[in-house]
Amino acid sequence: MSEMNEKLVFDRPESVIDRATHYCPGCHHGIAHRLIGELLDEMNLAEKTLMTTSIGCSVFLYNYLNVDAVEAPHGRAPAVATGVKRSRPDHFVFTYQGDGDLASIGMAEIMHAANRGEKMCVVFVNNTVYGMTGGQMAPTTLIGQRTTTTPAGRCQTHEGAPIRMTEIIASLGGVAFAARGALNTVSNIKKAKKYLKKAFEFQLNNTGFGFVELLSGCPTNWKMTPLAANERITNEMIPYFPLGVYKDVSEEGGVC
């Protein structure tokens, strides 16, 4: 019998620490971590990266990515990252935030950092719910979606409409790149990585503020199987939060 040769085709990025995560089964945070880790390796950024983590399910990101990190108070990651980048302009700086953190308590911080055109990147994970604290309604919760604070479903008359952050961020003058991807299919994951890479490149070129939203599943708080959660992203989230590039100054003539 001839010897069987094995070829490794899928391995852990060096920037991703080899340890179990605290995330629930079917959660997409791990996919987001991998995409960031792959890019940090491919772009040789790990040694000069300073990430700012937020409060929520993303709070322990510094345990999973092998780069220097600063922990920010709830919602304040863009403000903290502004100070980090201005004091270390030669470093690559990004924040990693959920929808409750960024679009609720942190709405002022993200808007002003983006409008100022701070030379950093924001990775925004949108799963339409407060994940870590028990499944309450978030600013991105869809109309009719049941949460612990909207047991009958979100009502636009009472709670307002879900906020489309990428569209808002793209309208601000200091923003160089804004895009929305999703983590529910192989095709969407590949596109999401391209968006992240483009946002990273804009910072490296000192062009402006980069923002990438990632539609993500939360099977536990949605009370679904992981497969059903993936389908929900396709059938419910993407129609309301369309995927694609919303701003790219390399195609528009740049920002001041």
Secondary structure, 3 states (H helix, E strand, C coil): CCCCCCCCCCCCCCCECCCCCCCCCCCCHHHHHHHHHHHHHHCCCHHHEEEEECCCCCCCHHHCECCEEEECCCCCHHHHHHHHHHHCCCCEEEEEEEHHHHHHHCHHHHHHHHHHCCCCEEEEEECCCCCCCCCCCCCCCCECCCCCCCCCCECHHHHCCCCCHHHHHHCCCCEEEEEEEECCCHHHHHHHHHHHHHHHHHHHCCCCEEEEEEECCCHHHHCCCHHHHHHHHHHHHHHHCCCEEEEEHHHCCCCC
